[in-house]
């Protein structure tokens, strides 16, 4: 088995003058336990506990790449939406009232998992600690579950969700 070990992809101080690009740091929140909520409404977003990251950019001109992957399920048919906030501001959205990055439709099967994913390249324009968090909403009554354990089979597999922030040097 081969292994590649490095201290960093790009030095923490950034790239030499005239160079551009590269990942200077990475932060991830990984969730493998279950979270559920019952709040209903297209604009009634709920924070997904355990799925937020805080990153401190090395330079105000650097960007932050956010990659999220959520595994959810719900017993009732429902339209679900997922969004990302920088602090209290939704980012990477369309211009419509219902701001969202990913949408999925659940079927009436409590043991069927649905995945939602997105990537956002954000320009926070700061060197202060910046928090990115995930929120979700659903359109129908019932309980939405994140990472619900499958109880319909003897294997009883479970799911996981994550959000990762990469600082990309300018």
N, C-alpha and C positions, 0 to 999 in steps of 0.2 A: 504494500500500500504506500503510495507516494503522499507526502505532505508538503505543503508550501506554507512557511511561516514568515510573517513580516511584522515589523513594528507599526507600520502605517502604509497606506496606499499613497498618500501625499503628506509631506511633513506638516505638522500642526500649524506652523507659521505661514503656510501657503506655498505656492509655487514660486520659483525664481522669476524675476522681472522678465516680462515678455511671454511667459508661459501662461496657459489657461486650462481650466478644467481639472477635474479630479475630486474624489471624495475625501474630505478632511476629517469627518467623524460620523459615527452612526449610533443611534439610540433606538431601542426597540422595547415595546410592551407586548408580552406574549401572555395570552389568557387561555387556560385549558379547563377552568372550572365554569360551572353554569351561572348564568345571569338571566333574570327574567323581569318583564315589566308588563303592565296591563293598560297603561295610558293609551288612549285612542284619539286619532285625529291627524289629518295630513300635515298640519303644522305644529303638532304636539311632540316635539323631539325630546328624547330621554338620553341623558349621558350614559354611555356604556362603561360602567364601572370597571376599572382595571385596564382600559384601552385608551390611555393618554401617554404622551411622551413630552419631556422638556429638553430642549436643546439650546445651547448658547453659541450662536454663530461667531466665528473668529473674525469675520469682516462683515460690515453692513452691506457690501456689494455681493456677498455670497447668497446663493439660493438654497432652499430646503426642499428636498424631494420627499414627499410623503407617499408611502405605499401601504394600503390597508387591505385586509382580507378578513371577512366576517362569515361565520357559519351560523345560520339561524334556522328556526322552524317554529311553526304555529299550527294549532289544530284546525283553525278556521281559515277559509280562503281569505287572503288579504294582500293588498299592495303595500309593500314596505319600501322605505327609502332610508338611505344612509348618507350622512354628511360629515364634513370635517370642519372644526373651528380652530382658528388661531386666536387664543384668548377667548373673547366672546364674539368674534367676527367669523361668520361662515365664509369659507374660501373655496375657490375652484368651482363655483356654481354657475348655473345659467342665469338669465336675467328675469326669469319668472318669479312669482311670489313664492311658490313651493321650491325652495332651494335644496338641491340634492346632487350627489355625485353618482349614486348607484341605486337602481330600482330593481326589485324582483317581485314576482307574484308567487305566493305560497299556495299550495293545494290543501285540501282538507285531510291531511295525513300528518299526525303529530310526530311520526317517526322519520319523516323525510326531511333531510337537511338541504338547505339552499345556501349557496355562497354568493357573497357580494364583494366585489373588489374595485379599487380605483387607485390611480396615481395622480398626484398633483405636484407641480413644480411651483413653489411659493417664493415670493420675494419679500421677506419680512422687513428688510431695510433697517436692521438693528444689530447690536452686539450684546443685547440684554437677553437673559434667559427667556425663552419663548415656549409656551405650552400649546400643543396640538392635541385635541381630543375628538373622539368619535361620538356621534349621536345618531339615533335611529327613531323613526316613527312608523306607525302602522295604521291602516285605514279601517280595520274591523275590530270588534270587541273580541276578547279572549286574551290569552297569555302568550306573549312573544318570548321565546327562549333563545339565548345565545349559548352555543356549545352544549346543547342538550345531549345527554347520554342516550343511545339507541337501546330501547328496552324490548324491541320486537324480535331480537335474535339472541341466540345463546352467546354470541361473541360479545355483545353489549359494547360495541365500539363507541368512542366519544370523539368529539371534534375540538378544534382549537381555532382561535382568532388572534390576529396580531395587527399592530400598527408600527411602522418603522420610519424613522426620519433620518435622512442622509444630508449632511451639509455638502453642497457642491460649490467648489471655489470658482470665482468669476474668472 
